[in-house]
């Protein structure tokens, strides 16, 4: 159980610290502010059941002071109300982003995301509340409560794991026969399921996509090696976390995917490398227009999908809306990702088909 808890410790604030890391390059020094909406919300949470909350302080989210984490841990262990604050101030576009953690005298703890520009009008989890005209997200931590410091130095709640449900999910390895289009249309229905489907893999230095004939969108394509497909060199990960959630909010771990390295995979890898080279040649020549190449094959692997609520929200968004990082793949732009476990012996390299 303890190992399971550690494995998902970062999952609770994935969106918070990933977005902060992306923006770290534009961090300026922390300055005083006449108005501190996140602090006001944290004070309200931590004082909800009496007592004077301990203010553990505020620090940079990119280079946090470890004393805040130690202060929060001590207060929590001593059953004292407390709150900690982590901020990022961006010199570009003048916005403020923050993450905070607050606990009350009864041992209830919640974590907060704050963005002065406002969050999208959809919650990342069903427990999350959108407050303060959409600028604050408050998410209660799940019992049994455990606090832990991430490698980056942020104090977070560790989401407990439903080990029984995780074992059941992992034992169900029979692939569901489906299509890319079916997953694109209803990603939540396939979340944390093993599927068998046929599709076309394409991409560039920052995108890796699995598409299907006639689909309205694509899946993010990954493999079970935790590596990157040939040609993918730079990507900003989204905020969605693989796996599922039970009725109490406990984590159901993602079905383990171990990449099958056999002659079929070796052929697929050679074709993927050839695809990258073909795209490079096409871009240099540009004779008659740039031609994109793809590797078409039948795959078996796991689907990770966003919730139905997030998917419905994304279907309605426009190209001018700010990226919300709520999905998978580059900048969280994909509502589902496919994690390859194996590939069959039918892989072919071809030019990308046009509608």
Phi, psi and omega in degrees: 000316181299317179298319179299320179298317181295322183298331183250014183302320183283344184296333185294322182239034181306310183297320183297306187282332178292315179295323179295319180296322180298323185268001186303331183294340182248021179285134170252175182292151181287131180241160180288151180227139179291329180241132182226080185300323181293320178297318179300319180292320179294321177297318179297318180292313186286339180257012186298329182241039174087170180085157178265112185294145177279122176274102182283356174105184181227149183206172178288137180286338180274330177224072186290146174281124184295339181297332180293317179297317179296320179296314180296318178299315182296315180298317180296316180294330180267010177060040178251141175293145185201167168205150177230151183227136176233129185233154170228126178249120183261129178284340178268128179065004171049061175239162179238133176238140181216155173227137180215162180225132180223138179232145182258183185291344179263007177086009175279136181230139175228152174244151188234138164251137176230133176222118184296340179277345183095146178265162174297155186279047174211138183274142179291335175225163181287348178270345187282135175255138173262121184231176175053051179056038175083005181270346183233135172242127181242126182232118177294140176281152186267136175278151358291134187278134173221133176255147182207151175267132177284172177300331179282348177099012178271140175277125183226162169274140175267121179285122179294154184253137171276094185295322181296313180294325178295321180293320179296316179297318182292331182283339182271085186256004180288119184295142173272126177285121182207193179229162176300318182299320180297319179292318179300320183285331184214069185298327182296327182291338182253001183302132179060038176240149173270129183231161171238126182207165178245137182198180184244122180263126177217179179159193178207205186291341180233358179234145176221110192233145173241114183246166178227159181296124176080010182279150178282342182204182181239168172259151170287135183253126177223173175229166186285007181270354186066010175265191180244142176299154178307134178097337180273113184241330183224128176207147176256111186293149176281182185264353180288147181246130177300154182111194182218188184219137178273184185296336180268000181091001178286153183282138166252114188296149177297143177302127181299136178237115177252119183296128178273110179263103181220184179303326177297317179293319180301318178296316179300316180298319179296319179292324178295320177294320178295326177299315180299315180295321179295320177295321179296314179298318181297321181293325180288319184282309181053031178281113182076013179106152181289130181251126177266138180251157182216156174250119181258133181197174174256129187236156168237134180182184183262143174259132170246121184232153176284170179291163178299322181296315180293319180299314180297324177294317181292327179300328183270351185286158179253168181294341181270352180291146178294139179298133184255355176062021185272358181251207182248169176072200185301117178059020179065029185277354184248131181282351176205151173232151178250123178254109187290133173257319179206161177231144181274180189270024183251017183294136177221149175261131182209167175285145180295132182284144177257146182301000000 
